[in-house]
Amino acid sequence: MKILILNGPNLNLLGKREPEVYGSTTFADYFKELESKFEAVELTYFQSNIEGEIISKIQEVGFSYDGIVLNAASYTHTSVGIGDAVKAVETPVVEVHISNTHKREEFRHVSYISSGAKGVILGFGLQSYDLAIQSFL
């Protein structure tokens, strides 16, 4: 089984950025934990601050992988293009957010990803990724 974890803008700063919201663990450290926990799954990771690169990555793996775990971060609330890419591919996508976006600013309550996603997991910290991977097993 092949699953891509795809992170959007500013998630490269996990562990440093707003630790009261996102925690103090870097994603690189957490990814190692995921690889250990899901040894039977071929996990790959990609992060970009650039919308077009995220769309290109979805298109690249969207017909050959078994799943995509997507945290589009702030692009969730602004990118029709990423939402369209999710709808255009065959690979199922689980939308993930570290924080509960519905407890945050009102503009974060809207997702252009959700309507094309297999499901949405939010508000469980980094464990949201773990739950998303489990949904594919």
N, CA, C and O atoms as a GROMACS GRO file, in nm:
protein
  548
    1MET      N    1   0.084  -0.118   0.000
    1MET     CA    2   0.000   0.000   0.000
    1MET      C    3   0.088   0.123   0.000
    1MET      O    4   0.184   0.132   0.077
    2LYS      N    5   0.057   0.219  -0.087
    2LYS     CA    6   0.133   0.343  -0.100
    2LYS      C    7   0.044   0.462  -0.065
    2LYS      O    8  -0.062   0.482  -0.124
    3ILE      N    9   0.090   0.539   0.034
    3ILE     CA   10   0.014   0.657   0.078
    3ILE      C   11   0.108   0.778   0.079
    3ILE      O   12   0.219   0.772   0.131
    4LEU      N   13   0.061   0.886   0.020
    4LEU     CA   14   0.133   1.013   0.023
    4LEU      C   15   0.074   1.102   0.131
    4LEU      O   16  -0.048   1.117   0.140
    5ILE      N   17   0.160   1.160   0.213
    5ILE     CA   18   0.120   1.266   0.304
    5ILE      C   19   0.165   1.396   0.239
    5ILE      O   20   0.284   1.415   0.211
    6LEU      N   21   0.070   1.484   0.215
    6LEU     CA   22   0.095   1.607   0.141
    6LEU      C   23   0.056   1.726   0.228
    6LEU      O   24  -0.060   1.744   0.262
    7ASN      N   25   0.155   1.806   0.262
    7ASN     CA   26   0.133   1.922   0.348
    7ASN      C   27   0.151   2.051   0.271
    7ASN      O   28   0.238   2.063   0.186
    8GLY      N   29   0.067   2.148   0.302
    8GLY     CA   30   0.069   2.277   0.237
    8GLY      C   31   0.149   2.382   0.312
    8GLY      O   32   0.237   2.350   0.392
    9PRO      N   33   0.117   2.508   0.287
    9PRO     CA   34   0.199   2.620   0.332
    9PRO      C   35   0.214   2.629   0.484
    9PRO      O   36   0.121   2.606   0.561
   10ASN      N   37   0.337   2.664   0.521
   10ASN     CA   38   0.379   2.691   0.658
   10ASN      C   39   0.388   2.567   0.746
   10ASN      O   40   0.432   2.576   0.861
   11LEU      N   41   0.349   2.451   0.694
   11LEU     CA   42   0.360   2.330   0.777
   11LEU      C   43   0.504   2.282   0.788
   11LEU      O   44   0.534   2.194   0.869
   12ASN      N   45   0.593   2.338   0.708
   12ASN     CA   46   0.736   2.313   0.727
   12ASN      C   47   0.786   2.377   0.856
   12ASN      O   48   0.897   2.348   0.900
   13LEU      N   49   0.706   2.462   0.917
   13LEU     CA   50   0.745   2.529   1.042
   13LEU      C   51   0.688   2.462   1.166
   13LEU      O   52   0.700   2.515   1.276
   14LEU      N   53   0.627   2.344   1.149
   14LEU     CA   54   0.574   2.273   1.266
   14LEU      C   55   0.687   2.253   1.367
   14LEU      O   56   0.801   2.224   1.331
   15GLY      N   57   0.652   2.269   1.493
   15GLY     CA   58   0.751   2.261   1.600
   15GLY      C   59   0.801   2.398   1.640
   15GLY      O   60   0.850   2.415   1.752
   16LYS      N   61   0.789   2.495   1.551
   16LYS     CA   62   0.831   2.632   1.578
   16LYS      C   63   0.712   2.728   1.574
   16LYS      O   64   0.702   2.821   1.654
   17ARG      N   65   0.621   2.703   1.479
   17ARG     CA   66   0.510   2.794   1.453
   17ARG      C   67   0.396   2.771   1.552
   17ARG      O   68   0.344   2.660   1.562
   18GLU      N   69   0.356   2.873   1.621
   18GLU     CA   70   0.240   2.869   1.709
   18GLU      C   71   0.225   2.735   1.782
   18GLU      O   72   0.128   2.663   1.760
   19PRO      N   73   0.320   2.702   1.868
   19PRO     CA   74   0.313   2.571   1.935
   19PRO      C   75   0.187   2.551   2.018
   19PRO      O   76   0.148   2.436   2.043
   20GLU      N   77   0.122   2.658   2.060
   20GLU     CA   78  -0.003   2.645   2.135
   20GLU      C   79  -0.116   2.592   2.045
   20GLU      O   80  -0.213   2.536   2.096
   21VAL      N   81  -0.103   2.609   1.915
   21VAL     CA   82  -0.202   2.558   1.820
   21VAL      C   83  -0.154   2.427   1.757
   21VAL      O   84  -0.232   2.332   1.745
   22TYR      N   85  -0.026   2.422   1.717
   22TYR     CA   86   0.025   2.312   1.636
   22TYR      C   87   0.119   2.217   1.709
   22TYR      O   88   0.162   2.118   1.651
   23GLY      N   89   0.152   2.245   1.833
   23GLY     CA   90   0.241   2.158   1.909
   23GLY      C   91   0.386   2.192   1.886
   23GLY      O   92   0.419   2.283   1.811
   24SER      N   93   0.474   2.116   1.952
   24SER     CA   94   0.617   2.146   1.947
   24SER      C   95   0.698   2.039   1.873
   24SER      O   96   0.821   2.045   1.872
   25THR      N   97   0.631   1.944   1.811
   25THR     CA   98   0.700   1.839   1.737
   25THR      C   99   0.714   1.879   1.591
   25THR      O  100   0.619   1.929   1.530
   26THR      N  101   0.832   1.858   1.534
   26THR     CA  102   0.849   1.885   1.391
   26THR      C  103   0.781   1.775   1.312
   26THR      O  104   0.761   1.664   1.362
   27PHE      N  105   0.744   1.805   1.186
   27PHE     CA  106   0.680   1.701   1.107
   27PHE      C  107   0.779   1.591   1.071
   27PHE      O  108   0.740   1.475   1.060
   28ALA      N  109   0.904   1.625   1.053
   28ALA     CA  110   1.006   1.524   1.022
   28ALA      C  111   1.013   1.421   1.134
   28ALA      O  112   1.021   1.301   1.108
   29ASP      N  113   1.011   1.466   1.258
   29ASP     CA  114   1.013   1.374   1.372
   29ASP      C  115   0.886   1.290   1.377
   29ASP      O  116   0.891   1.169   1.402
   30TYR      N  117   0.772   1.353   1.353
   30TYR     CA  118   0.646   1.280   1.356
   30TYR      C  119   0.638   1.179   1.242
   30TYR      O  120   0.584   1.069   1.260
   31PHE      N  121   0.689   1.215   1.125
   31PHE     CA  122   0.688   1.124   1.011
   31PHE      C  123   0.765   0.996   1.043
   31PHE      O  124   0.723   0.887   1.002
   32LYS      N  125   0.875   1.008   1.114
   32LYS     CA  126   0.952   0.889   1.156
   32LYS      C  127   0.865   0.798   1.244
   32LYS      O  128   0.871   0.675   1.230
   33GLU      N  129   0.787   0.857   1.332
   33GLU     CA  130   0.695   0.778   1.416
   33GLU      C  131   0.592   0.705   1.331
   33GLU      O  132   0.562   0.588   1.354
   34LEU      N  133   0.538   0.776   1.232
   34LEU     CA  134   0.439   0.713   1.143
   34LEU      C  135   0.501   0.597   1.066
   34LEU      O  136   0.439   0.492   1.051
   35GLU      N  137   0.622   0.616   1.017
   35GLU     CA  138   0.690   0.508   0.943
   35GLU      C  139   0.710   0.385   1.031
   35GLU      O  140   0.696   0.272   0.985
   36SER      N  141   0.743   0.408   1.157
   36SER     CA  142   0.760   0.296   1.251
   36SER      C  143   0.628   0.227   1.281
   36SER      O  144   0.622   0.104   1.288
   37LYS      N  145   0.524   0.304   1.299
   37LYS     CA  146   0.394   0.248   1.333
   37LYS      C  147   0.330   0.174   1.217
   37LYS      O  148   0.263   0.072   1.236
   38PHE      N  149   0.350   0.224   1.095
   38PHE     CA  150   0.287   0.166   0.976
   38PHE      C  151   0.394   0.107   0.884
   38PHE      O  152   0.406   0.147   0.768
   39GLU      N  153   0.469   0.013   0.936
   39GLU     CA  154   0.580  -0.046   0.860
   39GLU      C  155   0.536  -0.112   0.731
   39GLU      O  156   0.612  -0.116   0.634
   40ALA      N  157   0.415  -0.165   0.726
   40ALA     CA  158   0.366  -0.234   0.608
   40ALA      C  159   0.318  -0.138   0.499
   40ALA      O  160   0.284  -0.181   0.388
   41VAL      N  161   0.314  -0.009   0.530
   41VAL     CA  162   0.267   0.092   0.435
   41VAL      C  163   0.388   0.170   0.382
   41VAL      O  164   0.475   0.211   0.458
   42GLU      N  165   0.391   0.188   0.252
   42GLU     CA  166   0.495   0.271   0.192
   42GLU      C  167   0.448   0.417   0.200
   42GLU      O  168   0.367   0.462   0.119
   43LEU      N  169   0.502   0.487   0.298
   43LEU     CA  170   0.465   0.627   0.319
   43LEU      C  171   0.565   0.718   0.250
   43LEU      O  172   0.686   0.698   0.261
   44THR      N  173   0.514   0.817   0.180
   44THR     CA  174   0.600   0.922   0.126
   44THR      C  175   0.545   1.055   0.174
   44THR      O  176   0.428   1.066   0.210
   45TYR      N  177   0.632   1.155   0.175
   45TYR     CA  178   0.596   1.285   0.229
   45TYR      C  179   0.640   1.394   0.133
   45TYR      O  180   0.750   1.390   0.078
   46PHE      N  181   0.552   1.492   0.114
   46PHE     CA  182   0.584   1.609   0.032
   46PHE      C  183   0.521   1.730   0.097
   46PHE      O  184   0.406   1.726   0.140
   47GLN      N  185   0.596   1.839   0.104
   47GLN     CA  186   0.545   1.965   0.158
   47GLN      C  187   0.581   2.075   0.060
   47GLN      O  188   0.691   2.077   0.005
   48SER      N  189   0.488   2.168   0.039
   48SER     CA  190   0.516   2.284  -0.044
   48SER      C  191   0.436   2.404   0.006
   48SER      O  192   0.324   2.391   0.054
   49ASN      N  193   0.498   2.519  -0.009
   49ASN     CA  194   0.430   2.645   0.018
   49ASN      C  195   0.367   2.702  -0.109
   49ASN      O  196   0.310   2.811  -0.108
   50ILE      N  197   0.379   2.626  -0.220
   50ILE     CA  198   0.337   2.675  -0.350
   50ILE      C  199   0.216   2.595  -0.400
   50ILE      O  200   0.224   2.472  -0.414
   51GLU      N  201   0.107   2.663  -0.425
   51GLU     CA  202  -0.019   2.600  -0.464
   51GLU      C  203  -0.004   2.508  -0.585
   51GLU      O  204  -0.052   2.395  -0.584
   52GLY      N  205   0.062   2.556  -0.689
   52GLY     CA  206   0.078   2.477  -0.812
   52GLY      C  207   0.156   2.348  -0.790
   52GLY      O  208   0.127   2.247  -0.854
   53GLU      N  209   0.254   2.351  -0.701
   53GLU     CA  210   0.330   2.229  -0.670
   53GLU      C  211   0.243   2.126  -0.601
   53GLU      O  212   0.258   2.006  -0.623
   54ILE      N  213   0.151   2.172  -0.517
   54ILE     CA  214   0.059   2.081  -0.449
   54ILE      C  215  -0.035   2.017  -0.551
   54ILE      O  216  -0.059   1.896  -0.546
   55ILE      N  217  -0.087   2.097  -0.642
   55ILE     CA  218  -0.173   2.044  -0.748
   55ILE      C  219  -0.097   1.943  -0.834
   55ILE      O  220  -0.149   1.836  -0.863
   56SER      N  221   0.024   1.977  -0.873
   56SER     CA  222   0.105   1.886  -0.955
   56SER      C  223   0.132   1.754  -0.883
   56SER      O  224   0.130   1.648  -0.946
   57LYS      N  225   0.156   1.759  -0.753
   57LYS     CA  226   0.183   1.636  -0.677
   57LYS      C  227   0.057   1.549  -0.670
   57LYS      O  228   0.065   1.427  -0.682
   58ILE      N  229  -0.058   1.611  -0.649
   58ILE     CA  230  -0.185   1.535  -0.648
   58ILE      C  231  -0.203   1.466  -0.782
   58ILE      O  232  -0.239   1.348  -0.786
   59GLN      N  233  -0.180   1.537  -0.891
   59GLN     CA  234  -0.195   1.478  -1.024
   59GLN      C  235  -0.091   1.368  -1.048
   59GLN      O  236  -0.121   1.267  -1.112
   60GLU      N  237   0.029   1.387  -0.998
   60GLU     CA  238   0.138   1.290  -1.017
   60GLU      C  239   0.106   1.154  -0.955
   60GLU      O  240   0.130   1.050  -1.016
   61VAL      N  241   0.050   1.155  -0.834
   61VAL     CA  242   0.027   1.028  -0.762
   61VAL      C  243  -0.120   0.985  -0.764
   61VAL      O  244  -0.153   0.876  -0.718
   62GLY      N  245  -0.206   1.069  -0.818
   62GLY     CA  246  -0.349   1.049  -0.808
   62GLY      C  247  -0.410   0.936  -0.888
   62GLY      O  248  -0.531   0.916  -0.884
   63PHE      N  249  -0.327   0.863  -0.960
   63PHE     CA  250  -0.377   0.748  -1.036
   63PHE      C  251  -0.296   0.622  -1.005
   63PHE      O  252  -0.321   0.516  -1.062
   64SER      N  253  -0.198   0.634  -0.914
   64SER     CA  254  -0.112   0.519  -0.885
   64SER      C  255  -0.100   0.487  -0.736
   64SER      O  256  -0.063   0.374  -0.701
   65TYR      N  257  -0.128   0.581  -0.648
   65TYR     CA  258  -0.119   0.557  -0.504
   65TYR      C  259  -0.253   0.506  -0.451
   65TYR      O  260  -0.356   0.519  -0.517
   66ASP      N  261  -0.248   0.448  -0.332
   66ASP     CA  262  -0.370   0.397  -0.268
   66ASP      C  263  -0.440   0.503  -0.185
   66ASP      O  264  -0.558   0.488  -0.153
   67GLY      N  265  -0.370   0.609  -0.150
   67GLY     CA  266  -0.430   0.714  -0.070
   67GLY      C  267  -0.343   0.837  -0.062
   67GLY      O  268  -0.221   0.830  -0.074
   68ILE      N  269  -0.409   0.950  -0.041
   68ILE     CA  270  -0.340   1.076  -0.015
   68ILE      C  271  -0.398   1.134   0.113
   68ILE      O  272  -0.519   1.148   0.127
   69VAL      N  273  -0.311   1.168   0.206
   69VAL     CA  274  -0.348   1.240   0.327
   69VAL      C  275  -0.308   1.385   0.301
   69VAL      O  276  -0.189   1.416   0.292
   70LEU      N  277  -0.405   1.472   0.290
   70LEU     CA  278  -0.380   1.610   0.248
   70LEU      C  279  -0.414   1.709   0.357
   70LEU      O  280  -0.528   1.719   0.401
   71ASN      N  281  -0.312   1.783   0.399
   71ASN     CA  282  -0.333   1.900   0.483
   71ASN      C  283  -0.295   2.019   0.397
   71ASN      O  284  -0.179   2.058   0.392
   72ALA      N  285  -0.392   2.077   0.330
   72ALA     CA  286  -0.366   2.189   0.241
   72ALA      C  287  -0.347   2.320   0.318
   72ALA      O  288  -0.323   2.425   0.258
   73ALA      N  289  -0.356   2.313   0.450
   73ALA     CA  290  -0.337   2.429   0.537
   73ALA      C  291  -0.425   2.544   0.490
   73ALA      O  292  -0.543   2.523   0.461
   74SER      N  293  -0.371   2.664   0.481
   74SER     CA  294  -0.455   2.780   0.446
   74SER      C  295  -0.512   2.770   0.305
   74SER      O  296  -0.613   2.835   0.275
   75TYR      N  297  -0.451   2.691   0.217
   75TYR     CA  298  -0.509   2.673   0.083
   75TYR      C  299  -0.643   2.600   0.088
   75TYR      O  300  -0.721   2.607  -0.007
   76THR      N  301  -0.670   2.531   0.196
   76THR     CA  302  -0.799   2.465   0.214
   76THR      C  303  -0.913   2.563   0.193
   76THR      O  304  -1.016   2.528   0.136
   77HIS      N  305  -0.893   2.684   0.239
   77HIS     CA  306  -0.999   2.784   0.244
   77HIS      C  307  -0.997   2.880   0.125
   77HIS      O  308  -1.080   2.970   0.115
   78THR      N  309  -0.900   2.861   0.034
   78THR     CA  310  -0.885   2.956  -0.076
   78THR      C  311  -0.867   2.893  -0.213
   78THR      O  312  -0.890   2.959  -0.314
   79SER      N  313  -0.827   2.766  -0.219
   79SER     CA  314  -0.784   2.709  -0.347
   79SER      C  315  -0.889   2.621  -0.414
   79SER      O  316  -0.907   2.505  -0.379
   80VAL      N  317  -0.956   2.679  -0.509
   80VAL     CA  318  -1.046   2.602  -0.594
   80VAL      C  319  -0.964   2.502  -0.676
   80VAL      O  320  -1.009   2.391  -0.702
   81GLY      N  321  -0.843   2.541  -0.714
   81GLY     CA  322  -0.755   2.455  -0.794
   81GLY      C  323  -0.719   2.326  -0.723
   81GLY      O  324  -0.722   2.220  -0.785
   82ILE      N  325  -0.684   2.333  -0.596
   82ILE     CA  326  -0.652   2.211  -0.521
   82ILE      C  327  -0.777   2.126  -0.504
   82ILE      O  328  -0.772   2.004  -0.518
   83GLY      N  329  -0.888   2.191  -0.475
   83GLY     CA  330  -1.015   2.118  -0.465
   83GLY      C  331  -1.049   2.046  -0.595
   83GLY      O  332  -1.094   1.932  -0.592
   84ASP      N  333  -1.028   2.112  -0.708
   84ASP     CA  334  -1.054   2.049  -0.837
   84ASP      C  335  -0.958   1.934  -0.864
   84ASP      O  336  -0.998   1.833  -0.921
   85ALA      N  337  -0.832   1.948  -0.823
   85ALA     CA  338  -0.735   1.839  -0.842
   85ALA      C  339  -0.776   1.715  -0.763
   85ALA      O  340  -0.764   1.603  -0.813
   86VAL      N  341  -0.825   1.735  -0.641
   86VAL     CA  342  -0.871   1.623  -0.558
   86VAL      C  343  -0.986   1.551  -0.628
   86VAL      O  344  -0.992   1.428  -0.627
   87LYS      N  345  -1.076   1.626  -0.688
   87LYS     CA  346  -1.190   1.567  -0.758
   87LYS      C  347  -1.150   1.499  -0.889
   87LYS      O  348  -1.219   1.409  -0.937
   88ALA      N  349  -1.038   1.542  -0.948
   88ALA     CA  350  -0.997   1.494  -1.080
   88ALA      C  351  -0.924   1.360  -1.077
   88ALA      O  352  -0.915   1.292  -1.180
   89VAL      N  353  -0.872   1.320  -0.960
   89VAL     CA  354  -0.792   1.198  -0.954
   89VAL      C  355  -0.873   1.081  -0.899
   89VAL      O  356  -0.979   1.099  -0.838
   90GLU      N  357  -0.822   0.960  -0.922
   90GLU     CA  358  -0.889   0.839  -0.874
   90GLU      C  359  -0.850   0.803  -0.732
   90GLU      O  360  -0.930   0.743  -0.660
   91THR      N  361  -0.730   0.838  -0.690
   91THR     CA  362  -0.682   0.805  -0.557
   91THR      C  363  -0.766   0.879  -0.452
   91THR      O  364  -0.784   1.000  -0.461
   92PRO      N  365  -0.818   0.806  -0.353
   92PRO     CA  366  -0.895   0.874  -0.249
   92PRO      C  367  -0.807   0.965  -0.163
   92PRO      O  368  -0.691   0.935  -0.135
   93VAL      N  369  -0.867   1.076  -0.123
   93VAL     CA  370  -0.797   1.177  -0.043
   93VAL      C  371  -0.869   1.194   0.089
   93VAL      O  372  -0.992   1.205   0.092
   94VAL      N  373  -0.793   1.195   0.199
   94VAL     CA  374  -0.847   1.230   0.329
   94VAL      C  375  -0.790   1.367   0.366
   94VAL      O  376  -0.669   1.386   0.373
   95GLU      N  377  -0.880   1.461   0.388
   95GLU     CA  378  -0.841   1.596   0.430
   95GLU      C  379  -0.812   1.594   0.579
   95GLU      O  380  -0.889   1.540   0.658
   96VAL      N  381  -0.700   1.653   0.617
   96VAL     CA  382  -0.655   1.651   0.756
   96VAL      C  383  -0.620   1.793   0.800
   96VAL      O  384  -0.567   1.873   0.723
   97HIS      N  385  -0.653   1.822   0.926
   97HIS     CA  386  -0.609   1.946   0.989
   97HIS      C  387  -0.566   1.914   1.132
   97HIS      O  388  -0.630   1.834   1.200
   98ILE      N  389  -0.460   1.977   1.174
   98ILE     CA  390  -0.408   1.956   1.309
   98ILE      C  391  -0.501   2.019   1.412
   98ILE      O  392  -0.531   1.959   1.515
   99SER      N  393  -0.545   2.140   1.383
   99SER     CA  394  -0.635   2.210   1.475
   99SER      C  395  -0.780   2.185   1.432
   99SER      O  396  -0.807   2.140   1.320
  100ASN      N  397  -0.872   2.216   1.522
  100ASN     CA  398  -1.014   2.212   1.487
  100ASN      C  399  -1.045   2.345   1.420
  100ASN      O  400  -1.066   2.446   1.487
  101THR      N  401  -1.050   2.344   1.289
  101THR     CA  402  -1.069   2.468   1.214
  101THR      C  403  -1.201   2.536   1.243
  101THR      O  404  -1.215   2.656   1.221
  102HIS      N  405  -1.299   2.460   1.292
  102HIS     CA  406  -1.429   2.519   1.324
  102HIS      C  407  -1.428   2.597   1.454
  102HIS      O  408  -1.524   2.668   1.485
  103LYS      N  409  -1.321   2.584   1.531
  103LYS     CA  410  -1.306   2.663   1.654
  103LYS      C  411  -1.220   2.787   1.630
  103LYS      O  412  -1.191   2.862   1.723
  104ARG      N  413  -1.180   2.806   1.505
  104ARG     CA  414  -1.091   2.918   1.472
  104ARG      C  415  -1.167   3.025   1.394
  104ARG      O  416  -1.290   3.027   1.395
  105GLU      N  417  -1.096   3.112   1.328
  105GLU     CA  418  -1.158   3.222   1.254
  105GLU      C  419  -1.263   3.169   1.156
  105GLU      O  420  -1.251   3.058   1.105
  106GLU      N  421  -1.364   3.250   1.132
  106GLU     CA  422  -1.476   3.208   1.049
  106GLU      C  423  -1.434   3.167   0.908
  106GLU      O  424  -1.490   3.074   0.852
  107PHE      N  425  -1.334   3.235   0.850
  107PHE     CA  426  -1.293   3.199   0.714
  107PHE      C  427  -1.236   3.058   0.708
  107PHE      O  428  -1.233   2.998   0.600
  108ARG      N  429  -1.191   3.004   0.821
  108ARG     CA  430  -1.137   2.867   0.823
  108ARG      C  431  -1.248   2.761   0.828
  108ARG      O  432  -1.219   2.641   0.824
  109HIS      N  433  -1.371   2.802   0.837
  109HIS     CA  434  -1.484   2.708   0.842
  109HIS      C  435  -1.521   2.656   0.704
  109HIS      O  436  -1.596   2.559   0.693
  110VAL      N  437  -1.470   2.718   0.599
  110VAL     CA  438  -1.501   2.679   0.461
  110VAL      C  439  -1.384   2.600   0.404
  110VAL      O  440  -1.268   2.642   0.417
  111SER      N  441  -1.413   2.486   0.340
  111SER     CA  442  -1.310   2.404   0.276
  111SER      C  443  -1.348   2.380   0.131
  111SER      O  444  -1.459   2.337   0.100
  112TYR      N  445  -1.254   2.407   0.042
  112TYR     CA  446  -1.271   2.374  -0.099
  112TYR      C  447  -1.224   2.231  -0.129
  112TYR      O  448  -1.233   2.186  -0.243
  113ILE      N  449  -1.175   2.161  -0.027
  113ILE     CA  450  -1.124   2.025  -0.042
  113ILE      C  451  -1.230   1.921  -0.004
  113ILE      O  452  -1.241   1.818  -0.070
  114SER      N  453  -1.308   1.949   0.099
  114SER     CA  454  -1.397   1.851   0.161
  114SER      C  455  -1.493   1.783   0.065
  114SER      O  456  -1.517   1.663   0.077
  115SER      N  457  -1.548   1.856  -0.029
  115SER     CA  458  -1.649   1.797  -0.118
  115SER      C  459  -1.592   1.689  -0.208
  115SER      O  460  -1.668   1.607  -0.260
  116GLY      N  461  -1.462   1.689  -0.228
  116GLY     CA  462  -1.400   1.585  -0.311
  116GLY      C  463  -1.327   1.480  -0.231
  116GLY      O  464  -1.275   1.384  -0.287
  117ALA      N  465  -1.323   1.497  -0.100
  117ALA     CA  466  -1.246   1.407  -0.013
  117ALA      C  467  -1.327   1.286   0.029
  117ALA      O  468  -1.450   1.290   0.036
  118LYS      N  469  -1.255   1.177   0.056
  118LYS     CA  470  -1.316   1.056   0.112
  118LYS      C  471  -1.369   1.087   0.252
  118LYS      O  472  -1.473   1.035   0.293
  119GLY      N  473  -1.296   1.171   0.325
  119GLY     CA  474  -1.335   1.208   0.461
  119GLY      C  475  -1.250   1.323   0.509
  119GLY      O  476  -1.154   1.365   0.443
  120VAL      N  477  -1.285   1.374   0.627
  120VAL     CA  478  -1.216   1.487   0.687
  120VAL      C  479  -1.187   1.454   0.833
  120VAL      O  480  -1.275   1.408   0.906
  121ILE      N  481  -1.063   1.477   0.874
  121ILE     CA  482  -1.023   1.455   1.014
  121ILE      C  483  -0.958   1.584   1.062
  121ILE      O  484  -0.863   1.633   1.000
  122LEU      N  485  -1.009   1.639   1.171
  122LEU     CA  486  -0.949   1.762   1.221
  122LEU      C  487  -0.958   1.770   1.372
  122LEU      O  488  -1.047   1.714   1.436
  123GLY      N  489  -0.862   1.843   1.427
  123GLY     CA  490  -0.867   1.874   1.568
  123GLY      C  491  -0.798   1.777   1.661
  123GLY      O  492  -0.808   1.793   1.783
  124PHE      N  493  -0.729   1.677   1.609
  124PHE     CA  494  -0.664   1.578   1.694
  124PHE      C  495  -0.512   1.596   1.696
  124PHE      O  496  -0.438   1.501   1.724
  125GLY      N  497  -0.466   1.715   1.667
  125GLY     CA  498  -0.323   1.739   1.663
  125GLY      C  499  -0.260   1.656   1.552
  125GLY      O  500  -0.325   1.624   1.453
  126LEU      N  501  -0.133   1.621   1.570
  126LEU     CA  502  -0.065   1.539   1.470
  126LEU      C  503  -0.128   1.402   1.455
  126LEU      O  504  -0.112   1.337   1.351
  127GLN      N  505  -0.199   1.357   1.557
  127GLN     CA  506  -0.266   1.227   1.550
  127GLN      C  507  -0.370   1.224   1.437
  127GLN      O  508  -0.412   1.115   1.396
  128SER      N  509  -0.410   1.338   1.387
  128SER     CA  510  -0.503   1.343   1.273
  128SER      C  511  -0.445   1.267   1.154
  128SER      O  512  -0.519   1.202   1.080
  129TYR      N  513  -0.313   1.275   1.134
  129TYR     CA  514  -0.249   1.203   1.024
  129TYR      C  515  -0.256   1.051   1.047
  129TYR      O  516  -0.285   0.975   0.955
  130ASP      N  517  -0.230   1.011   1.168
  130ASP     CA  518  -0.238   0.869   1.206
  130ASP      C  519  -0.378   0.816   1.176
  130ASP      O  520  -0.392   0.709   1.116
  131LEU      N  521  -0.480   0.888   1.217
  131LEU     CA  522  -0.618   0.847   1.193
  131LEU      C  523  -0.650   0.838   1.044
  131LEU      O  524  -0.721   0.748   0.999
  132ALA      N  525  -0.595   0.933   0.968
  132ALA     CA  526  -0.617   0.931   0.822
  132ALA      C  527  -0.554   0.807   0.758
  132ALA      O  528  -0.616   0.743   0.674
  133ILE      N  529  -0.433   0.774   0.799
  133ILE     CA  530  -0.368   0.654   0.745
  133ILE      C  531  -0.450   0.530   0.780
  133ILE      O  532  -0.471   0.443   0.696
  134GLN      N  533  -0.496   0.523   0.903
  134GLN     CA  534  -0.577   0.409   0.945
  134GLN      C  535  -0.702   0.394   0.860
  134GLN      O  536  -0.750   0.283   0.839
  135SER      N  537  -0.756   0.504   0.810
  135SER     CA  538  -0.879   0.499   0.730
  135SER      C  539  -0.857   0.427   0.597
  135SER      O  540  -0.953   0.382   0.534
  136PHE      N  541  -0.733   0.417   0.554
  136PHE     CA  542  -0.702   0.348   0.428
  136PHE      C  543  -0.675   0.199   0.449
  136PHE      O  544  -0.670   0.123   0.352
  137LEU      N  545  -0.658   0.157   0.572
  137LEU     CA  546  -0.620   0.018   0.598
  137LEU      C  547  -0.742  -0.072   0.608
  137LEU      O  548  -0.728  -0.192   0.630
   0.00000   0.00000   0.00000
